[in-house]
Amino acid sequence: MNTPGKALVTGGGGFLGSRVVPRLVDDGWTVRCVVRSAERAQAIRRALTTAQRERVDIVVFELDSVASCSAALRDCSGVIHLAAAGSGPAATLFVGTA
């Protein structure tokens, strides 16, 4: 059987990400999930079933590190970018979104 591949999901611990990650796994994807904190990582693990956890790799880091992003993208065939700053000045919230 052909599997879809590995997807990188940024913001996997957020409102949308917490729904997207399990759906991808249920659809046959392996998921690398990027989150900002160990607390978010634990919340994701608790929300997944045991079978789903086997197909999800959770990585904790900030997206402003080029080296970390390059490493996270390795072996991924798709990206779902859901991460966003939740507060701060408009210049910070919208940097790089154009």
All heavy atoms as an XYZ file, in Angstrom:
705
protein
N       0.847     -1.182      0.000
C       0.000      0.000      0.000
C       0.888      1.239      0.000
O       1.894      1.309      0.686
C      -0.904     -0.019      1.227
C      -1.845      1.155      1.277
S      -3.126      0.979      2.528
C      -2.319      1.739      3.916
N       0.499      2.236     -0.744
C       1.225      3.493     -0.831
C       0.745      4.444      0.263
O      -0.439      4.700      0.390
C       0.974      4.126     -2.205
C       2.221      4.691     -2.804
O       3.282      4.642     -2.203
N       2.089      5.221     -3.995
N       1.677      4.965      1.065
C       1.300      5.928      2.106
C       1.569      7.334      1.598
O       2.456      7.540      0.767
C       2.088      5.680      3.410
O       3.474      5.815      3.129
C       1.804      4.307      3.975
N       0.816      8.317      2.103
C       0.982      9.690      1.623
C       2.374     10.271      1.865
O       2.839     11.090      1.092
C      -0.065     10.478      2.402
C      -1.074      9.484      2.841
C      -0.308      8.202      3.030
N       3.060      9.911      2.930
C       4.374     10.475      3.224
C       4.403     11.136      4.581
O       3.592     10.847      5.450
N       5.366     12.047      4.739
C       5.527     12.750      6.004
C       5.186     14.219      5.809
O       5.667     14.861      4.882
C       6.967     12.635      6.499
C       7.188     13.284      7.861
C       8.624     13.182      8.311
C       8.911     11.766      8.726
N      10.282     11.618      9.273
N       4.353     14.739      6.700
C       3.961     16.147      6.654
C       4.543     16.871      7.862
O       4.522     16.352      8.979
C       2.443     16.283      6.666
N       5.053     18.066      7.629
C       5.484     18.944      8.709
C       4.315     19.862      9.034
O       3.767     20.520      8.149
C       6.686     19.782      8.287
C       7.139     20.831      9.295
C       7.750     20.160     10.520
C       8.132     21.789      8.674
N       3.913     19.892     10.300
C       2.825     20.770     10.739
C       3.386     21.741     11.767
O       3.863     21.333     12.823
C       1.653     19.979     11.349
C       0.557     20.933     11.830
C       1.090     18.985     10.351
N       3.372     23.032     11.447
C       3.752     24.052     12.420
C       2.495     24.440     13.188
O       1.400     24.439     12.634
C       4.355     25.299     11.751
O       3.356     25.943     10.964
C       5.544     24.932     10.881
N       2.642     24.739     14.460
C       1.480     25.132     15.251
C       0.552     23.964     15.550
O      -0.646     24.143     15.711
N       1.111     22.772     15.640
C       0.297     21.582     15.877
C      -0.419     21.564     17.208
O      -1.373     20.823     17.397
N       0.011     22.403     18.145
C      -0.631     22.456     19.453
C      -1.710     23.511     19.559
O      -2.357     23.647     20.593
N      -1.935     24.235     18.493
C      -2.947     25.288     18.507
C      -4.342     24.771     18.206
O      -4.565     23.567     18.054
N      -5.283     25.677     18.094
C      -6.684     25.325     17.855
C      -6.844     24.499     16.578
O      -7.439     23.424     16.592
C      -7.540     26.596     17.789
C      -8.987     26.318     17.509
C      -9.807     25.857     18.526
C      -9.514     26.497     16.242
C     -11.146     25.583     18.268
C     -10.845     26.238     15.985
C     -11.668     25.775     17.003
N      -6.313     24.993     15.474
C      -6.425     24.250     14.208
C      -5.515     23.032     14.186
O      -5.922     21.944     13.772
C      -6.101     25.160     13.023
C      -7.099     26.265     12.736
C      -6.578     27.152     11.602
C      -8.446     25.688     12.375
N      -4.278     23.216     14.609
C      -3.314     22.131     14.568
C      -3.743     20.912     15.361
O      -3.509     19.773     14.945
N      -4.386     21.135     16.496
C      -4.821     20.010     17.328
C      -5.902     19.180     16.644
O      -6.165     18.049     17.042
C      -5.322     20.515     18.686
O      -6.481     21.305     18.531
N      -6.497     19.719     15.613
C      -7.486     18.975     14.831
C      -6.867     18.395     13.555
O      -7.245     17.320     13.102
C      -8.663     19.881     14.490
C      -9.545     20.140     15.719
C     -10.135     21.532     15.723
N     -10.987     21.767     16.867
C     -10.560     22.163     18.054
N      -9.276     22.331     18.276
N     -11.398     22.375     19.044
N      -5.918     19.117     12.993
C      -5.289     18.696     11.740
C      -4.368     17.502     11.954
O      -4.372     16.551     11.155
C      -4.524     19.879     11.098
C      -3.654     19.416      9.950
C      -5.505     20.952     10.631
N      -3.565     17.516     13.021
C      -2.578     16.454     13.243
C      -3.239     15.076     13.322
O      -2.851     14.163     12.590
C      -1.693     16.753     14.476
C      -0.859     15.539     14.863
C      -0.808     17.957     14.197
N      -4.247     14.863     14.178
C      -4.858     13.529     14.229
C      -5.522     13.127     12.906
O      -5.502     11.964     12.522
C      -5.892     13.617     15.345
C      -5.719     14.913     16.014
C      -4.808     15.758     15.189
N      -6.074     14.093     12.208
C      -6.720     13.789     10.920
C      -5.699     13.311      9.895
O      -5.939     12.362      9.149
C      -7.471     15.016     10.414
C      -8.127     14.859      9.070
C      -9.194     13.750      9.135
N      -9.704     13.451      7.825
C     -10.846     13.913      7.344
N     -11.597     14.708      8.080
N     -11.241     13.583      6.135
N      -4.551     13.980      9.834
C      -3.494     13.550      8.915
C      -3.054     12.122      9.223
O      -2.900     11.293      8.321
C      -2.286     14.486      9.007
C      -2.439     15.863      8.362
C      -1.268     16.757      8.765
C      -2.517     15.749      6.848
N      -2.839     11.844     10.514
C      -2.417     10.503     10.914
C      -3.472      9.479     10.523
O      -3.157      8.424      9.964
C      -2.115     10.452     12.426
C      -1.863      9.029     12.886
C      -0.925     11.336     12.759
N      -4.724      9.783     10.786
C      -5.812      8.868     10.432
C      -5.897      8.648      8.923
O      -6.349      7.595      8.473
C      -7.154      9.385     10.971
C      -7.243      9.293     12.488
O      -6.414      8.580     13.103
O      -8.138      9.947     13.063
N      -5.441      9.638      8.149
C      -5.448      9.520      6.689
C      -4.179      8.850      6.150
O      -3.975      8.790      4.941
C      -5.618     10.896      6.037
C      -7.041     11.421      6.163
O      -7.949     10.648      6.539
O      -7.254     12.623      5.889
N      -3.302      8.390      7.051
C      -2.134      7.635      6.631
C      -0.810      8.376      6.637
O       0.237      7.797      6.345
N      -0.825      9.664      6.961
C       0.416     10.446      6.994
C       1.204     10.141      8.255
O       0.645      9.837      9.308
C       0.102     11.936      6.982
C      -0.401     12.456      5.689
C      -1.705     12.454      5.260
C       0.363     13.053      4.654
N      -1.777     13.019      4.016
C      -0.529     13.394      3.619
C       1.712     13.338      4.498
C      -0.114     14.006      2.447
C       2.145     13.940      3.333
C       1.225     14.275      2.324
N       2.514     10.277      8.158
C       3.379     10.403      9.316
C       3.548     11.904      9.503
O       3.675     12.638      8.526
C       4.749      9.742      9.050
O       4.529      8.361      8.797
C       5.677      9.914     10.226
N       3.519     12.379     10.742
C       3.518     13.820     10.991
C       4.693     14.216     11.868
O       4.962     13.589     12.896
C       2.194     14.261     11.661
C       2.227     15.738     12.016
C       1.005     13.944     10.769
N       5.392     15.248     11.446
C       6.376     15.923     12.300
C       5.719     17.225     12.722
O       5.393     18.078     11.903
C       7.681     16.191     11.554
C       8.707     16.876     12.452
C      10.069     16.964     11.804
N      10.589     15.613     11.583
C      11.238     15.235     10.485
N      11.455     16.083      9.507
N      11.694     14.009     10.369
N       5.510     17.376     13.995
C       4.762     18.497     14.536
C       5.720     19.446     15.255
O       6.469     19.023     16.131
C       3.732     17.931     15.497
S       2.572     19.104     16.115
N       5.714     20.712     14.874
C       6.578     21.715     15.485
C       5.752     22.557     16.462
O       4.705     23.095     16.097
C       7.209     22.628     14.408
C       8.023     23.730     15.050
C       8.065     21.808     13.466
N       6.238     22.641     17.703
C       5.570     23.432     18.737
C       6.596     24.299     19.452
O       7.796     24.059     19.360
C       4.824     22.534     19.747
C       3.700     21.781     19.082
C       5.776     21.584     20.447
N       6.134     25.291     20.189
C       7.023     26.245     20.859
C       7.433     25.842     22.266
O       8.352     26.418     22.818
C       6.355     27.616     20.924
C       6.209     28.272     19.589
C       5.698     29.698     19.745
N       5.544     30.297     18.442
C       4.409     30.803     17.987
N       3.340     30.779     18.738
N       4.349     31.319     16.791
N       6.727     24.893     22.869
C       7.050     24.566     24.259
C       6.830     23.076     24.543
O       6.039     22.411     23.882
C       6.177     25.393     25.220
O       4.833     24.959     25.138
N       7.523     22.615     25.586
C       7.356     21.233     26.019
C       5.937     20.987     26.524
O       5.402     19.887     26.376
C       8.378     20.904     27.109
N       5.320     22.024     27.088
C       3.943     21.889     27.571
C       2.985     21.606     26.414
O       2.091     20.777     26.526
C       3.503     23.153     28.321
C       4.231     23.383     29.629
C       5.626     23.986     29.445
O       5.918     24.590     28.389
O       6.450     23.832     30.363
N       3.184     22.319     25.299
C       2.353     22.075     24.107
C       2.578     20.666     23.580
O       1.658     19.994     23.145
C       2.658     23.085     23.011
C       2.124     24.448     23.270
C       0.668     24.501     22.932
N       0.244     25.885     22.947
C      -0.992     26.267     22.890
N      -1.947     25.387     22.780
N      -1.307     27.534     22.931
N       3.833     20.239     23.590
C       4.158     18.890     23.115
C       3.420     17.840     23.951
O       2.846     16.896     23.408
C       5.664     18.658     23.167
N       3.424     18.013     25.272
C       2.728     17.073     26.147
C       1.224     17.086     25.898
O       0.575     16.037     25.911
C       3.024     17.396     27.623
C       4.408     17.011     28.051
C       4.674     15.522     27.888
O       3.788     14.684     28.027
N       5.906     15.179     27.568
N       0.664     18.270     25.664
C      -0.769     18.374     25.393
C      -1.140     17.613     24.112
O      -2.164     16.932     24.066
C      -1.180     19.840     25.287
N      -0.290     17.722     23.104
C      -0.550     16.997     21.856
C      -0.498     15.501     22.118
O      -1.386     14.752     21.687
C       0.465     17.393     20.769
C       0.250     18.840     20.352
C       0.350     16.466     19.556
C       1.359     19.397     19.496
N       0.523     15.045     22.806
C       0.654     13.607     23.092
C      -0.557     13.074     23.841
O      -1.044     11.977     23.561
C       1.925     13.336     23.882
C       3.176     13.448     23.056
C       4.425     13.045     23.856
N       5.608     13.311     23.082
C       6.360     14.397     23.201
N       6.050     15.331     24.097
N       7.424     14.568     22.455
N      -1.042     13.857     24.816
C      -2.206     13.405     25.597
C      -3.463     13.322     24.735
O      -4.329     12.483     24.982
C      -2.447     14.355     26.771
C      -1.491     14.158     27.927
C      -1.949     14.914     29.177
N      -2.137     16.336     28.941
C      -1.201     17.268     29.100
N       0.009     16.923     29.485
N      -1.460     18.531     28.888
N      -3.570     14.182     23.735
C      -4.779     14.217     22.905
C      -4.818     13.112     21.850
O      -5.881     12.821     21.304
C      -4.902     15.586     22.231
N      -3.674     12.496     21.570
C      -3.602     11.467     20.542
C      -3.819     10.083     21.137
O      -3.503      9.842     22.301
C      -2.230     11.496     19.856
C      -1.870     12.776     19.115
C      -0.400     12.722     18.687
C      -2.768     12.975     17.913
N      -4.331      9.187     20.317
C      -4.438      7.794     20.751
C      -3.044      7.174     20.713
O      -2.113      7.723     20.115
C      -5.359      6.992     19.821
O      -4.743      6.903     18.527
C      -6.743      7.630     19.709
N      -2.899      6.016     21.324
C      -1.606      5.323     21.318
C      -1.152      5.046     19.890
O       0.017      5.267     19.551
C      -1.703      4.007     22.115
O      -2.109      4.323     23.454
C      -0.378      3.277     22.144
N      -2.046      4.580     19.046
C      -1.706      4.297     17.649
C      -1.293      5.570     16.910
O      -0.351      5.553     16.111
C      -2.884      3.628     16.948
N      -1.979      6.677     17.167
C      -1.634      7.945     16.508
C      -0.261      8.425     16.965
O       0.519      8.921     16.165
C      -2.688      9.007     16.812
C      -3.994      8.798     16.096
C      -5.069      9.751     16.565
O      -5.092     10.173     17.727
N      -5.973     10.096     15.664
N       0.058      8.291     18.255
C       1.344      8.745     18.787
C       2.520      8.097     18.078
O       3.574      8.705     17.940
C       1.444      8.447     20.284
C       0.783      9.493     21.131
C       1.057      9.236     22.620
N      -0.186      9.463     23.309
C      -0.885      8.553     23.972
N      -0.426      7.329     24.105
N      -2.016      8.866     24.537
N       2.350      6.865     17.622
C       3.427      6.152     16.937
C       3.788      6.795     15.604
O       4.867      6.570     15.082
C       3.033      4.694     16.723
C       2.917      3.918     18.014
C       2.424      2.510     17.798
O       2.332      2.055     16.633
O       2.119      1.842     18.801
N       2.883      7.599     15.050
C       3.107      8.215     13.739
C       3.355      9.723     13.830
O       3.352     10.415     12.815
C       1.916      7.929     12.825
C       1.732      6.435     12.578
C       0.593      6.176     11.639
N       0.799      6.823     10.362
C       1.334      6.231      9.295
N       1.705      4.986      9.367
N       1.474      6.886      8.161
N       3.533     10.235     15.056
C       3.745     11.673     15.243
C       5.070     11.901     15.971
O       5.320     11.348     17.039
C       2.593     12.312     16.044
C       2.862     13.785     16.304
C       1.272     12.144     15.307
N       5.909     12.730     15.364
C       7.177     13.155     15.944
C       7.012     14.625     16.320
O       6.707     15.452     15.449
C       8.288     12.979     14.909
C       9.621     13.520     15.365
O       9.889     13.475     16.581
O      10.393     13.968     14.502
N       7.164     14.954     17.589
C       6.963     16.335     18.039
C       8.311     16.967     18.345
O       9.113     16.418     19.095
C       6.051     16.390     19.273
C       4.706     15.730     18.952
C       5.856     17.833     19.720
C       3.786     15.569     20.142
N       8.553     18.134     17.739
C       9.801     18.856     17.884
C       9.499     20.221     18.502
O       8.590     20.917     18.045
C      10.481     19.050     16.510
C      11.808     19.764     16.660
C      10.664     17.709     15.811
N      10.255     20.591     19.531
C      10.056     21.873     20.204
C      11.138     22.848     19.755
O      12.327     22.596     19.958
C      10.110     21.716     21.740
C       9.928     23.061     22.423
C       9.075     20.714     22.216
N      10.743     23.933     19.085
C      11.659     25.023     18.750
C      10.890     26.188     18.167
O       9.719     26.072     17.829
C      12.779     24.572     17.801
C      12.359     24.277     16.385
C      12.225     25.285     15.451
C      12.138     22.979     15.978
C      11.848     25.006     14.143
C      11.770     22.689     14.672
C      11.632     23.703     13.760
N      11.567     27.325     18.058
C      10.989     28.521     17.456
C      11.260     28.515     15.954
O      12.311     28.064     15.510
C      11.588     29.781     18.087
C      11.157     30.023     19.509
C       9.694     30.409     19.650
O       9.113     30.954     18.693
O       9.134     30.163     20.725
N      10.339     29.020     15.192
C      10.453     29.004     13.734
C      11.417     30.048     13.178
O      11.639     30.086     11.979
C       9.071     29.204     13.105
C       8.113     28.041     13.298
C       6.729     28.423     12.791
C       8.613     26.797     12.604
N      12.005     30.878     14.021
C      12.909     31.897     13.501
C      14.345     31.383     13.343
O      15.238     32.129     12.979
C      12.878     33.160     14.363
C      13.266     32.906     15.813
O      13.531     31.745     16.174
O      13.293     33.875     16.576
N      14.570     30.108     13.557
C      15.887     29.497     13.377
C      15.927     28.769     12.032
O      15.242     27.767     11.850
C      16.172     28.511     14.513
O      17.277     27.691     14.173
N      16.717     29.271     11.110
C      16.809     28.671      9.776
C      17.320     27.236      9.869
O      16.795     26.332      9.219
C      17.711     29.518      8.849
C      17.948     28.826      7.527
C      17.097     30.891      8.639
N      18.330     27.007     10.687
C      18.892     25.660     10.820
C      17.851     24.679     11.364
O      17.734     23.549     10.881
C      20.118     25.685     11.723
N      17.081     25.108     12.357
C      16.046     24.247     12.924
C      14.957     23.947     11.904
O      14.478     22.817     11.802
C      15.419     24.895     14.163
O      16.360     24.990     15.195
N      14.570     24.956     11.141
C      13.543     24.748     10.108
C      14.034     23.792      9.033
O      13.286     22.909      8.601
C      13.133     26.083      9.482
S      12.136     27.107     10.567
N      15.277     23.938      8.620
C      15.839     23.042      7.608
C      15.840     21.607      8.111
O      15.481     20.685      7.377
C      17.263     23.462      7.242
O      17.248     24.702      6.592
N      16.223     21.412      9.359
C      16.245     20.067      9.936
C      14.834     19.498     10.043
O      14.608     18.321      9.757
C      16.913     20.104     11.308
N      13.877     20.328     10.428
C      12.500     19.864     10.572
C      11.897     19.460      9.226
O      11.083     18.539      9.147
C      11.640     20.941     11.221
N      12.305     20.126      8.169
C      11.770     19.843      6.834
C      12.344     18.586      6.203
O      11.769     18.062      5.253
C      12.027     21.031      5.905
C      11.138     22.238      6.130
C      11.704     23.454      5.423
C       9.726     21.942      5.655
N      13.455     18.097      6.725
C      14.109     16.934      6.142
C      13.136     15.761      6.044
O      12.451     15.430      6.988
C      15.325     16.543      6.980
C      16.226     15.530      6.305
C      17.534     15.329      7.042
N      18.266     16.593      7.151
C      18.626     17.144      8.306
N      18.310     16.574      9.447
N      19.282     18.284      8.331
N      13.062     15.159      4.882
C      12.237     13.977      4.606
C      10.734     14.262      4.575
O       9.946     13.322      4.550
C      12.511     12.849      5.618
C      13.957     12.427      5.637
O      14.589     12.434      4.560
O      14.461     12.088      6.719
N      10.325     15.511      4.596
C       8.896     15.833      4.544
C       8.467     16.071      3.102
O       9.176     16.703      2.327
C       8.585     17.072      5.385
S       8.769     16.781      7.148
N       7.306     15.567      2.771
C       6.781     15.768      1.422
C       5.684     16.821      1.377
O       5.172     17.139      0.313
C       6.247     14.442      0.861
O       5.305     13.871      1.731
N       5.331     17.375      2.538
C       4.329     18.426      2.584
C       4.459     19.248      3.843
O       5.039     18.791      4.838
N       3.953     20.474      3.803
C       3.988     21.379      4.952
C       2.607     21.988      5.141
O       1.986     22.447      4.177
C       5.010     22.527      4.749
C       4.951     23.515      5.906
C       6.412     21.983      4.572
N       2.154     21.979      6.380
C       0.935     22.697      6.741
C       1.362     23.706      7.805
O       1.705     23.331      8.928
C      -0.159     21.754      7.261
C      -0.524     20.758      6.166
C      -1.372     22.553      7.720
C      -1.508     19.708      6.583
N       1.370     24.972      7.421
C       1.879     26.026      8.300
C       0.713     26.694      9.016
O      -0.050     27.454      8.428
C       2.659     27.042      7.467
C       3.218     28.173      8.258
N       3.915     27.994      9.434
C       3.184     29.504      8.038
C       4.277     29.181      9.907
N       3.844     30.106      9.083
N       0.585     26.385     10.302
C      -0.506     26.926     11.121
C      -0.008     27.793     12.261
O      -0.809     28.374     12.979
C      -1.343     25.777     11.690
C      -1.954     24.826     10.665
C      -2.598     23.636     11.362
C      -2.965     25.559      9.795
N       1.298     27.875     12.442
C       1.853     28.655     13.552
C       1.711     30.146     13.288
O       1.845     30.603     12.162
C       3.331     28.314     13.748
N       1.439     30.879     14.343
C       1.325     32.334     14.245
C       1.593     32.934     15.614
O       1.346     32.294     16.636
C      -0.069     32.738     13.773
N       2.110     34.126     15.620
C       2.270     34.847     16.880
C       0.884     35.193     17.405
O       0.004     35.580     16.645
C       3.096     36.108     16.659
N       0.702     35.042     18.688
C      -0.610     35.294     19.263
C      -0.792     36.684     19.823
O      -1.911     37.129     20.046
N       0.312     37.393     20.049
C       0.191     38.738     20.595
C       1.423     39.539     20.221
O       2.435     38.991     19.806
C       0.040     38.681     22.121
O       1.201     38.117     22.690
N       1.306     40.829     20.374
C       2.424     41.714     20.082
C       2.025     42.780     19.090
O       0.882     42.834     18.628
N       2.968     43.639     18.740
C       2.673     44.709     17.797
C       2.423     44.143     16.392
O       2.931     43.076     16.028
C       3.937     45.578     17.821
C       5.009     44.705     18.355
C       4.342     43.693     19.242
N       1.645     44.858     15.623
C       1.299     44.415     14.262
C       2.536     44.110     13.431
O       2.544     43.153     12.652
C       0.439     45.468     13.573
N       3.581     44.889     13.586
C       4.803     44.667     12.811
C       5.378     43.290     13.092
O       5.921     42.627     12.205
C       5.833     45.748     13.130
N       5.253     42.813     14.310
C       5.747     41.480     14.669
C       4.795     40.393     14.201
O       5.203     39.368     13.695
C       5.920     41.378     16.195
O       6.847     42.377     16.622
C       6.423     39.996     16.601
N       3.500     40.623     14.378
C       2.507     39.623     14.019
C       2.489     39.305     12.526
O       2.225     38.174     12.143
C       1.103     40.079     14.470
C       0.883     40.158     15.961
C      -0.484     40.751     16.253
C       1.025     38.800     16.604
N       2.773     40.287     11.704
C       2.626     40.091     10.271
C       3.954     40.042      9.521
O       3.957     39.988      8.307
C       1.734     41.190      9.678
C       0.343     41.133     10.236
C      -0.079     42.048     11.178
C      -0.514     40.119      9.851
C      -1.367     41.988     11.706
C      -1.798     40.038     10.383
C      -2.225     40.968     11.299
N       5.069     39.986     10.228
C       6.363     39.928      9.551
C       6.470     38.632      8.755
O       6.088     37.564      9.209
C       7.530     40.058     10.568
C       7.644     38.820     11.443
C       8.836     40.277      9.836
N       6.891     38.772      7.528
C       7.099     37.604      6.668
C       5.835     36.956      6.140
O       5.884     35.868      5.599
N       4.672     37.594      6.278
C       3.444     36.972      5.811
C       2.992     37.488      4.460
O       1.989     37.033      3.937
C       2.289     37.183      6.821
O       2.054     38.578      6.977
C       2.614     36.551      8.161
N       3.736     38.434      3.902
C       3.332     39.004      2.611
C       3.645     38.071      1.472
O       4.449     37.246      1.512
C       4.023     40.332      2.392
